[in-house]
Amino acid sequence: MRNWLATDSGNPCGLAMQALVHGQTGELAAARCILEKLEQTAGELYVSPAALAIASAGCGRFDDVFRWLEKGVEEHDLVTITVGVRALLPGFEADPRCHALLRRMNLEPEHIIATGR
């Protein structure tokens, strides 16, 4: 996976996944560096709020995860909807904010969380 991610370093979603992998493997400094790069890029170009949410998850910034997902829902961002449907952020299902977001997207939280779709 790391080899694939390394070849996709210009794509915000690819970078976000790198941050998530770094965070999951305990490399928090690397995850934070990527998140900072994404935030800088977002100041100049469009970066999906879902990418920022994924990178924030890698850094353990859970309040920011939901802040970015909320923004994505408000913007009707396709990538954010995919994050909700595919449950790319395991571990967040128990948070009531996750259920509220899924309901705002007219999705059934219990079905999505149980099946991953």
Buried (B, 14 or more C-beta within 10 A) or exposed (E): EEEEBEEEEEEBBBBBBBBBBBBEEEBBEBBBBBBEBBEEBBEEEEBBBBBBBBBBBBBEBBEBBBBBBBBBBEEEBEBBBBBBBEBBBEEBBEBEBBBEBBEEBEBEBEEBBEEEE
